């Protein structure tokens, strides 16, 4: 009887180990996208923008970063926000970036900047997605 219980315990442990490994195997080929939203001046710093890619809608404010794991393949990325100079604005998609088509491969690791669009020295209604190496100041 004791050996039967011990055998059952071993089977349960083996099953638990196998399922935990299988449950994590989906992560093996995911691409990692990281987004950095640098700090901005005044109200723009606390204006929530939304990163929309794959099935994600992730809010970020100035000074925050976020990483997402997505399936390899073709994806569209867009960043949206409310209108920055209207406190009553409720439309989270009033200001948008251009849609960026991303092709990501398995285990790819990419970091992008989320930058407010500018006209001259003023912020405008929109967002730019820039390569980390270029920075927000490069138009």
C-alpha positions in Angstrom: 0.0 0.0 0.0 2.8 2.4 0.9 4.6 1.7 -2.4 1.4 2.4 -4.3 1.0 5.8 -2.6 4.7 6.5 -3.3 4.2 5.6 -6.9 1.2 7.8 -7.2 3.1 10.7 -5.7 5.9 10.2 -8.2 3.3 10.2 -11.1 1.7 13.4 -9.8 5.1 15.1 -9.4 6.1 14.1 -12.9 2.8 15.3 -14.3 3.1 18.6 -12.4 6.7 19.2 -13.7 5.6 18.4 -17.3 2.6 20.7 -17.2 4.6 23.6 -15.7 7.2 23.2 -18.5 4.5 23.0 -21.2 2.7 26.0 -19.7 5.9 28.1 -20.2 6.8 26.8 -23.6 4.7 29.4 -25.4 7.3 31.9 -24.3 10.1 30.3 -26.2 9.5 31.9 -29.6 7.8 35.2 -28.6 9.2 38.5 -29.7 9.9 41.1 -27.0 8.9 44.7 -27.8 10.0 47.4 -25.2 8.7 50.9 -25.3 10.3 53.9 -23.6 8.3 57.1 -23.1 10.8 59.8 -21.9 9.8 62.5 -19.6 8.3 65.6 -21.2 7.5 69.2 -20.1 4.4 70.1 -18.1 1.1 68.5 -18.9 2.5 66.3 -21.7 4.4 64.4 -19.0 1.3 63.2 -17.3 -0.8 62.8 -20.5 -1.6 59.1 -20.8 -0.8 57.6 -24.2 -1.8 54.2 -25.3 0.4 51.7 -27.0 -1.8 49.5 -29.2 -0.1 46.4 -30.8 -1.3 42.8 -31.2 -4.0 42.4 -28.5 -2.4 44.9 -26.2 -3.7 48.4 -25.2 -1.1 49.6 -22.7 -1.2 53.0 -21.1 2.1 54.9 -20.4 3.0 58.4 -19.2 6.2 60.3 -19.4 9.1 58.6 -17.6 7.7 55.1 -18.0 8.8 52.0 -19.9 6.9 48.8 -20.7 7.8 45.5 -22.4 5.4 43.2 -24.2 5.8 39.7 -25.6 4.0 39.1 -28.9 3.7 36.3 -31.4 6.2 36.5 -34.3 4.8 37.8 -37.6 3.3 41.0 -38.9 1.7 43.4 -36.5 0.5 47.0 -36.6 1.6 49.5 -33.9 -0.1 52.7 -33.1 0.1 55.2 -30.2 -2.9 57.2 -29.2 -4.0 59.7 -26.6 -6.6 62.2 -25.6 -6.2 65.8 -26.9 -3.5 67.3 -24.7 -4.9 70.8 -24.2 -8.6 69.9 -23.4 -9.1 68.5 -19.9 -12.6 67.5 -20.8 -11.5 65.3 -23.7 -12.7 61.7 -23.3 -11.5 60.3 -26.6 -8.5 58.1 -26.0 -7.8 58.1 -29.8 -8.1 61.8 -30.5 -4.4 62.1 -31.2 -2.5 59.3 -33.0 0.8 58.3 -34.4 1.1 56.9 -37.9 0.5 53.2 -38.1 3.8 51.4 -38.0 3.9 47.9 -39.6 6.2 45.7 -37.6 7.5 42.4 -38.7 8.9 40.5 -35.7 10.7 37.2 -35.7 11.0 34.6 -32.9 13.1 35.7 -30.0 13.5 39.2 -31.5 14.2 41.9 -29.0 13.4 45.5 -30.0 13.1 48.8 -28.1 11.2 51.9 -29.4 10.7 55.4 -28.2 7.2 57.0 -27.8 7.5 60.7 -28.4 4.9 63.5 -28.5 4.6 65.1 -32.0 5.8 68.7 -32.2 5.3 71.7 -34.4 8.2 74.0 -33.9 8.7 74.2 -30.1 5.1 73.3 -29.2 3.5 69.9 -28.7 0.8 69.0 -31.2 -1.9 66.4 -31.3 0.0 63.3 -32.3 2.7 60.8 -31.4 5.9 59.6 -33.1 7.4 56.1 -32.8 11.2 56.3 -33.0 14.1 54.0 -32.9 16.0 54.1 -29.6 19.2 55.1 -31.5 17.5 58.1 -33.1 16.0 59.7 -30.0 12.9 61.9 -29.7 14.5 65.1 -31.0 15.3 63.7 -34.4 12.3 64.3 -36.7 
